[in-house]
Amino acid sequence: MKALVVPGYGPPGTFTVEDLPIPEPGPGQLQVRVAAASLNPADLLMTAGTVREMVPLDFPFVPGTDAAGTVTKIGPGTRGFEVGEEVFGFGAPPSFAAGVGIPAVTSGALAEYATFQAGPFLAKRPPKLSVVTAAALPSTGMTGLAVLERGRFQPGETVLVIGAPGGIGSVVVPLLAAQCVVLATGTGPDRDYVRGLGATEVIDHRGTDLIGEVRRRHPGGIDAVVNLALTGEAVIAATRTLRPGGRLLSTTPGTPAHPAVTTVMGTTDLRPGTMDTLAAHVLDGILPEPATTTHPLSDAPRALADLAQQHTRGKLVVIVDPAATR
Ligand SMILES: NC(=O)c1ccc[n+]([C@@H]2O[C@H](COP(=O)([O-])OP(=O)(O)OC[C@H]3O[C@@H](n4cnc5c(N)ncnc54)[C@H](OP(=O)(O)O)[C@@H]3O)[C@@H](O)[C@H]2O)c1
């Protein structure tokens, strides 16, 4: 089978698409013919070696955590799925899954075939949910839902979403906008994109003092911040936009400890049925389909290089089986 192959820790320019043996499902696992897989910043963190102490990889490594496809084989003792079923969901490299204690091991979604653990991170794809949207949703969707739950947002609150045009923002902004006033960062054409997601105010953060601009517009401070982009001290600085007692939720790796800051982890905050909830939200029109840019598997190294620029709108999706996504 064709797979994206990472030969050792390094940038996407060192990755190649090569032939590898088809992975066989172990106990509790499924083998899936991958139709589409989406890219996440975690793919870059892991393959660059940035988190190698927490998530050591075995090479050659096949990246990719989020996929939609068709079940082709069932591993020993695996229950709840059948060959031929359409599925979508999340899986992580063994060291990641063991480190955070989640039943979600995959052999790597950026390949024609991948194994996934048949647990709460995998679900059946409803026929009306497109393959591309199903592949786009797992990581960002479960993290977005975790942000909504941990944020305990109240109707009418004013919330700033930093990094709104990206994958998680495409989930968080519409769900938040159903009950809160959403201020969002965005630049160029992304301003219209985040307005379309439901943001009331858009602040172009490039060349702007974001914190000063929020304080100018809301002198008493805002109720909450959802940070999807800033790291380190910049996260602490963003708490200056808050009213007394306001709170900041952050999904970025390396978010520093601070009394007003809550770090949200999609994987460890997962509730049973999260993938089904995400699918239902899209089919019920509560959650718009995220904007997607698609690439063929042969172009996956360039797609990951694009993701590394950190200016993605919505999601980058790799079409592994074009016939299955028509
Ligand atoms: N904790 C978890 O479970 C979990 C799960 C998934 C992801 N994450 C993390 O959450 C973060 C967001 O993930 P994602 O998938 O949404 O990423 P993404 O799709 O790459 O989107 C990030 C967005 O941030 C914006 N941005 C970049 N630099 C910015 C800045 N200085 N100020 C304001 N906006 C900026 C970009 O838009 P512009 O073009 O407007 O700059 C981009 O749209 C990443 O750090 C990721 O690693 C965490």
The ligand as a MOL file (V3000), in Angstrom:
LIG
                    3D

  0  0  0     0  0            999 V3000
M  V30 BEGIN CTAB
M  V30 COUNTS 48 52 0 0 0
M  V30 BEGIN ATOM
M  V30 1 N -5.1410 20.1720 23.5190 0
M  V30 2 C -5.6390 19.4030 22.5430 0
M  V30 3 O -6.2900 18.3750 22.7350 0
M  V30 4 C -5.4240 19.8530 21.1550 0
M  V30 5 C -6.0270 19.1720 20.1170 0
M  V30 6 C -5.8660 19.6530 18.8600 0
M  V30 7 C -5.0590 20.7970 18.7000 0
M  V30 8 N -4.4620 21.4010 19.7540 0 CHG=1
M  V30 9 C -3.6570 22.6370 19.6250 0
M  V30 10 O -4.5870 23.7270 19.5210 0
M  V30 11 C -4.0380 24.7370 18.6590 0
M  V30 12 C -5.0270 25.0410 17.5450 0
M  V30 13 O -5.2180 23.8720 16.7700 0
M  V30 14 P -5.8970 23.9850 15.3160 0
M  V30 15 O -5.9850 22.5980 14.8370 0
M  V30 16 O -7.0970 24.8370 15.3810 0 CHG=-1
M  V30 17 O -4.7260 24.7690 14.5430 0
M  V30 18 P -4.7450 25.4200 13.0820 0
M  V30 19 O -5.8160 24.7890 12.2620 0
M  V30 20 O -3.3500 25.4240 12.6010 0
M  V30 21 O -5.2420 26.9240 13.3330 0
M  V30 22 C -4.5100 27.8170 14.0810 0
M  V30 23 C -5.0190 29.2310 13.7540 0
M  V30 24 O -4.2990 30.1530 14.5770 0
M  V30 25 C -4.1610 31.3810 13.8750 0
M  V30 26 N -2.9630 32.0680 14.3420 0
M  V30 27 C -1.6800 31.7000 14.1510 0
M  V30 28 N -0.8660 32.5640 14.8080 0
M  V30 29 C -1.6750 33.4700 15.4230 0
M  V30 30 C -1.4650 34.6010 16.2560 0
M  V30 31 N -0.2170 34.9760 16.5950 0
M  V30 32 N -2.5200 35.2860 16.7350 0
M  V30 33 C -3.7890 34.9060 16.4260 0
M  V30 34 N -4.0690 33.8430 15.6160 0
M  V30 35 C -3.0150 33.1430 15.1350 0
M  V30 36 C -4.1090 31.0290 12.4180 0
M  V30 37 O -4.8890 31.9750 11.7020 0
M  V30 38 P -4.2810 33.3240 11.0960 0
M  V30 39 O -4.0130 33.0090 9.6620 0
M  V30 40 O -5.3980 34.2750 11.3260 0
M  V30 41 O -3.0460 33.7110 11.8500 0
M  V30 42 C -4.7990 29.6500 12.3240 0
M  V30 43 O -6.0350 29.7600 11.6700 0
M  V30 44 C -2.6900 24.1800 18.1710 0
M  V30 45 O -1.6770 24.7110 19.0030 0
M  V30 46 C -2.8010 22.6780 18.3900 0
M  V30 47 O -1.5400 22.0650 18.6050 0
M  V30 48 C -4.6520 20.9640 20.9540 0
M  V30 END ATOM
M  V30 BEGIN BOND
M  V30 1 1 1 2
M  V30 2 2 2 3
M  V30 3 1 2 4
M  V30 4 1 4 5
M  V30 5 2 4 48
M  V30 6 2 5 6
M  V30 7 1 6 7
M  V30 8 2 7 8
M  V30 9 1 8 9
M  V30 10 1 8 48
M  V30 11 1 9 10
M  V30 12 1 9 46
M  V30 13 1 10 11
M  V30 14 1 11 12
M  V30 15 1 11 44
M  V30 16 1 12 13
M  V30 17 1 13 14
M  V30 18 2 14 15
M  V30 19 1 14 16
M  V30 20 1 14 17
M  V30 21 1 17 18
M  V30 22 2 18 19
M  V30 23 1 18 20
M  V30 24 1 18 21
M  V30 25 1 21 22
M  V30 26 1 22 23
M  V30 27 1 23 24
M  V30 28 1 23 42
M  V30 29 1 24 25
M  V30 30 1 25 26
M  V30 31 1 25 36
M  V30 32 1 26 27
M  V30 33 1 26 35
M  V30 34 2 27 28
M  V30 35 1 28 29
M  V30 36 1 29 30
M  V30 37 2 29 35
M  V30 38 1 30 31
M  V30 39 2 30 32
M  V30 40 1 32 33
M  V30 41 2 33 34
M  V30 42 1 34 35
M  V30 43 1 36 37
M  V30 44 1 36 42
M  V30 45 1 37 38
M  V30 46 2 38 39
M  V30 47 1 38 40
M  V30 48 1 38 41
M  V30 49 1 42 43
M  V30 50 1 44 45
M  V30 51 1 44 46
M  V30 52 1 46 47
M  V30 END BOND
M  V30 END CTAB
M  END
